[in-house]
């Protein structure tokens, strides 16, 4: 079926808590379009086909995600109190009316007294960060990170609504508003991308082409044969790879020598370098904590065996 489809006209039906392996959602579409900084199409494929390796839990990231989820009702309450909107639904998930393998969860649905139309809403909690690295634009605009925009645009396509309002909480009490409007051409492109991915990869169990070195490691962790004859193109790439490695090695050595000279100048006399009274560099003490794996294995072997993690990967090395 072609994705150049009519706008959604039928009544929405909340489909509850679907198994994420049975549909493509907002977070998935961002990866399929190349907007996600965390996932590739292969990651989506492995997740939908039950082949994804056990996820390595980052305690710090998990803590942020859990805290953000707990803050959602607080953000919704702020929206109600500060802007007088009426919340009509929370965390409902809807299927696409034409493709039952596409779905979207809407954080909240709302309207206000001036405009009775139902609109979508998304909630995000953001750690306060420097302006230079903040991917969010000016409040009141549609300048939101692309991976979030893709998520909410898919939701607009499924619900047939015109606007998705973002309530973004920076820190603990700085609530800023952003909004994006539905773009029918972009929605059609997203749905066609999702349809093709599902019928060409997920259903026949054919993985999509790798996009990163990480994808290659997931697809082919081991080799099926010992050797293969180089093509002229691969021979040239090998030569370039080795030359680049030599340049990087020399650059690293030169950088270390420069750092040595600077730290020799500082010795133990100072940790700040100034020019005309202004700080131009610092060299302050900091600490890090690591696990001595060799000692842990020797002195607490049972603990080491319970928590060790083995991974297989292939290393490219050059021969003289």
C-alpha positions as CSV (number, residue, x, y, z in Angstrom):
1,X,0.0,0.0,0.0
2,X,1.3,3.4,-0.9
3,X,2.0,5.7,2.0
4,X,0.6,8.8,0.2
5,X,-2.6,8.2,2.2
6,X,-5.7,10.2,3.0
7,X,-5.7,12.1,6.4
8,X,-6.9,10.1,9.3
9,X,-10.6,10.4,9.6
10,X,-11.8,7.4,11.8
11,X,-12.2,7.5,15.5
12,X,-9.1,6.9,17.6
13,X,-8.9,3.7,19.6
14,X,-6.5,3.4,22.5
15,X,-4.7,0.0,22.1
16,X,-3.2,-0.1,25.5
17,X,0.3,-1.3,26.4
18,X,1.4,-3.1,23.2
19,X,4.5,-5.2,23.1
20,X,7.1,-2.9,21.6
21,X,8.4,-5.8,19.4
22,X,5.1,-5.8,17.4
23,X,5.1,-2.2,16.1
24,X,7.2,0.7,15.0
25,X,6.9,3.7,17.3
26,X,8.1,7.2,17.6
27,X,11.5,6.4,18.9
28,X,12.0,3.8,16.2
29,X,11.0,6.2,13.3
30,X,13.7,8.7,14.4
31,X,16.3,5.9,14.0
32,X,14.9,4.7,10.7
33,X,15.2,8.3,9.3
34,X,18.8,8.7,10.6
35,X,17.8,11.3,13.3
36,X,18.6,9.3,16.4
37,X,22.0,9.8,18.1
38,X,21.6,6.5,19.9
39,X,20.2,4.0,17.5
40,X,20.5,2.9,13.9
41,X,18.0,1.0,11.7
42,X,19.8,-2.2,12.5
43,X,19.2,-1.6,16.2
44,X,15.5,-1.3,15.5
45,X,15.6,-4.5,13.4
46,X,17.3,-6.5,16.1
47,X,14.8,-5.3,18.7
48,X,11.8,-6.1,16.5
49,X,13.0,-9.6,15.7
50,X,14.1,-10.5,19.2
51,X,17.8,-10.6,18.4
52,X,19.0,-7.5,20.3
53,X,21.8,-8.3,22.7
54,X,21.0,-7.7,26.4
55,X,21.1,-4.0,27.0
56,X,23.9,-2.7,29.1
57,X,22.3,-0.6,31.8
58,X,23.9,2.8,32.4
59,X,22.9,3.5,36.0
60,X,23.3,7.3,35.6
61,X,21.2,7.3,32.4
62,X,18.6,5.0,33.9
63,X,18.4,7.2,36.9
64,X,17.7,10.3,34.7
65,X,15.0,8.4,32.7
66,X,13.3,7.2,35.9
67,X,13.4,10.6,37.4
68,X,12.0,12.2,34.2
69,X,9.1,9.7,34.2
70,X,8.3,10.6,37.7
71,X,8.3,14.3,36.9
72,X,5.7,14.0,34.1
73,X,2.6,14.4,36.3
74,X,4.3,17.4,37.9
75,X,4.9,19.0,34.4
76,X,1.3,18.3,33.4
77,X,0.0,19.9,36.6
78,X,2.2,23.0,35.8
79,X,0.7,23.2,32.3
80,X,-2.8,23.1,33.8
81,X,-2.1,25.6,36.5
82,X,0.0,28.1,34.4
83,X,-1.9,27.9,31.1
84,X,-5.4,26.8,32.0
85,X,-5.5,23.9,29.5
86,X,-7.8,20.9,29.9
87,X,-6.2,17.4,29.9
88,X,-8.4,14.8,28.3
89,X,-6.1,11.8,28.2
90,X,-2.7,10.6,29.4
91,X,-0.3,8.0,27.9
92,X,-2.7,6.5,25.4
93,X,-1.2,4.5,22.5
94,X,-2.9,4.5,19.1
95,X,-2.3,2.3,16.0
96,X,-2.1,3.8,12.5
97,X,-5.5,3.3,10.8
98,X,-3.9,1.7,7.8
99,X,-0.8,0.0,9.1
100,X,-1.3,-2.0,12.3
101,X,2.5,-2.3,12.8
102,X,2.8,1.5,13.3
103,X,1.8,3.0,16.6
104,X,2.4,6.0,18.8
105,X,2.0,6.9,22.5
106,X,0.8,10.4,23.2
107,X,2.0,11.8,26.6
108,X,-1.1,13.9,27.0
109,X,-4.0,15.1,25.0
110,X,-5.6,18.5,25.6
111,X,-7.6,21.5,24.6
112,X,-8.3,25.0,25.9
113,X,-11.3,27.3,26.2
114,X,-10.3,29.4,23.1
115,X,-9.8,26.3,20.8
116,X,-11.8,23.1,21.5
117,X,-9.8,21.0,19.1
118,X,-8.0,18.1,20.6
119,X,-4.2,18.4,20.3
120,X,-1.3,16.2,21.2
121,X,1.2,16.9,23.9
122,X,4.7,15.7,24.8
123,X,6.6,16.1,28.0
124,X,10.4,16.3,28.3
125,X,12.6,16.9,31.3
126,X,16.0,18.4,30.5
127,X,19.1,18.7,32.6
128,X,20.2,22.3,32.6
129,X,23.1,22.6,30.1
130,X,25.3,25.3,28.6
131,X,23.6,27.3,25.7
132,X,26.3,26.2,23.3
133,X,25.4,22.5,23.6
134,X,21.6,22.9,24.3
135,X,19.8,21.3,21.3
136,X,16.6,23.2,22.2
137,X,16.0,26.5,20.5
138,X,14.1,29.6,21.7
139,X,11.0,29.0,23.7
140,X,7.7,29.4,21.8
141,X,9.2,28.1,18.5
142,X,9.4,24.7,16.8
143,X,13.1,24.5,17.3
144,X,13.3,21.1,19.0
145,X,15.7,18.2,18.5
146,X,15.0,16.3,15.3
147,X,14.8,12.9,17.1
148,X,11.9,14.3,19.3
149,X,10.3,16.1,16.3
150,X,10.2,12.8,14.4
151,X,8.5,11.1,17.3
152,X,5.8,13.7,17.7
153,X,5.2,14.1,13.9
154,X,4.5,10.4,13.7
155,X,2.0,10.9,16.5
156,X,0.3,13.7,14.6
157,X,0.0,11.5,11.5
158,X,-1.6,8.7,13.4
159,X,-4.0,10.9,15.4
160,X,-4.8,13.2,12.5
161,X,-4.3,16.2,14.7
162,X,-2.7,19.5,13.7
163,X,-0.4,20.4,16.6
164,X,1.8,18.8,19.2
165,X,2.6,21.0,22.2
166,X,5.8,20.4,24.1
167,X,6.1,21.1,27.8
168,X,9.9,21.0,28.5
169,X,11.0,21.3,32.0
170,X,14.6,22.6,32.4
171,X,15.9,21.8,35.9
172,X,13.2,21.9,38.5
173,X,11.0,24.8,37.7
174,X,11.8,26.4,34.3
175,X,8.9,25.2,32.1
176,X,9.2,26.3,28.5
177,X,6.8,25.7,25.6
178,X,7.5,24.5,22.1
179,X,5.1,23.4,19.4
180,X,5.2,21.7,16.0
181,X,2.5,21.6,13.3
182,X,1.7,18.5,11.2
183,X,3.4,18.3,7.9
184,X,1.4,15.9,5.7
185,X,4.3,15.3,3.2
186,X,6.7,14.5,6.1
187,X,4.1,12.2,7.7
188,X,3.6,10.4,4.4
189,X,7.4,9.9,4.1
190,X,7.6,8.6,7.6
191,X,4.8,6.1,7.1
192,X,6.3,4.9,3.9
193,X,9.7,4.5,5.5
194,X,8.1,2.5,8.3
195,X,6.1,0.4,5.9
196,X,9.1,-0.5,3.8
197,X,11.2,-1.3,6.8
198,X,8.6,-3.6,8.1
199,X,7.8,-5.5,4.9
200,X,11.3,-5.6,3.5
201,X,13.3,-6.3,6.7
202,X,11.3,-7.3,9.8
203,X,8.8,-9.7,8.2
204,X,11.3,-11.6,6.0
205,X,14.0,-11.4,8.6
206,X,16.5,-9.5,6.3
207,X,18.7,-7.1,8.3
208,X,19.1,-3.6,6.9
209,X,22.5,-2.5,5.6
210,X,24.9,-1.4,8.4
211,X,25.4,2.3,9.0
212,X,28.2,2.3,11.6
213,X,31.2,0.3,12.8
214,X,29.0,-0.8,15.7
215,X,26.4,-2.2,13.2
216,X,29.1,-4.2,11.5
217,X,30.2,-5.6,14.9
218,X,26.6,-6.7,15.6
219,X,26.0,-8.2,12.2
220,X,29.3,-10.0,11.8
221,X,31.1,-10.6,15.1
222,X,33.0,-13.6,13.7
223,X,34.3,-14.5,10.3
224,X,33.0,-17.6,8.3
225,X,36.2,-18.1,6.4
226,X,39.9,-17.4,7.0
227,X,40.9,-15.3,4.0
228,X,39.6,-13.4,1.0
229,X,41.6,-11.9,-1.9
230,X,41.8,-8.1,-1.8
231,X,40.2,-6.0,-4.6
232,X,42.2,-3.0,-5.9
233,X,39.7,-0.8,-4.1
234,X,40.1,-2.6,-0.8
235,X,43.9,-2.6,-1.1
236,X,43.8,1.2,-1.6
237,X,41.6,1.5,1.5
238,X,43.9,-0.6,3.6
239,X,46.8,1.6,2.6
240,X,44.9,4.7,3.5
241,X,43.8,3.2,6.8
242,X,47.4,2.4,7.7
243,X,48.6,5.8,6.6
244,X,45.9,7.5,8.7
245,X,46.9,5.4,11.7
246,X,50.5,6.5,11.3
247,X,49.4,10.1,11.2
248,X,47.2,9.7,14.3
249,X,50.1,8.0,16.2
250,X,52.5,10.8,15.4
251,X,49.9,13.4,16.2
252,X,49.2,11.7,19.6
253,X,52.9,11.6,20.4
254,X,53.3,15.3,19.5
255,X,50.3,16.2,21.6
256,X,51.7,14.3,24.6
257,X,55.0,16.1,24.2
258,X,53.3,19.5,24.2
259,X,51.3,18.5,27.2
260,X,54.5,17.4,28.9
261,X,56.2,20.8,28.3
262,X,53.1,22.7,29.7
263,X,52.9,20.6,32.8
264,X,56.6,20.9,33.3
265,X,56.2,24.6,33.2
266,X,53.4,24.4,35.9
267,X,55.2,21.8,38.0
268,X,53.6,22.0,41.5
269,X,53.5,25.8,41.5
270,X,50.1,26.5,40.0
271,X,47.0,24.9,38.5
272,X,45.8,28.0,36.5
273,X,47.5,29.7,33.6
274,X,46.6,33.4,33.0
275,X,47.3,36.1,30.5
276,X,46.9,39.7,31.6
277,X,44.9,38.4,34.6
278,X,42.5,36.3,32.6
279,X,42.4,32.5,32.8
280,X,43.4,30.8,29.6
281,X,43.9,27.3,30.8
282,X,43.7,25.1,33.9
283,X,45.3,21.9,35.1
284,X,43.4,21.0,38.2
285,X,43.5,17.7,40.1
286,X,40.6,15.3,39.6
287,X,40.0,11.7,40.5
288,X,38.4,8.7,38.9
289,X,37.4,5.3,40.3
290,X,38.1,2.0,38.5
291,X,37.9,-1.7,39.3
292,X,41.2,-3.6,39.5
293,X,39.9,-6.6,37.5
294,X,43.0,-8.7,37.9
295,X,43.0,-8.3,41.7
296,X,39.3,-8.8,41.9
297,X,39.6,-12.1,40.0
298,X,42.4,-13.3,42.3
299,X,40.9,-12.2,45.6
300,X,37.1,-12.5,45.0
301,X,36.9,-15.0,42.1
302,X,33.2,-15.8,42.7
303,X,32.2,-12.1,42.5
304,X,34.3,-11.7,39.4
305,X,32.7,-14.6,37.7
306,X,29.2,-13.4,38.5
307,X,29.7,-9.9,37.1
308,X,32.2,-10.3,34.2
309,X,31.0,-9.6,30.7
310,X,32.5,-11.0,27.6
311,X,32.1,-9.5,24.1
312,X,33.3,-10.7,20.8
313,X,34.7,-8.3,18.2
314,X,37.1,-8.3,15.3
315,X,40.2,-6.1,15.2
316,X,41.7,-4.8,12.0
317,X,45.5,-5.1,12.0
318,X,48.0,-4.5,9.3
319,X,50.8,-6.9,8.4
320,X,54.2,-5.9,7.0
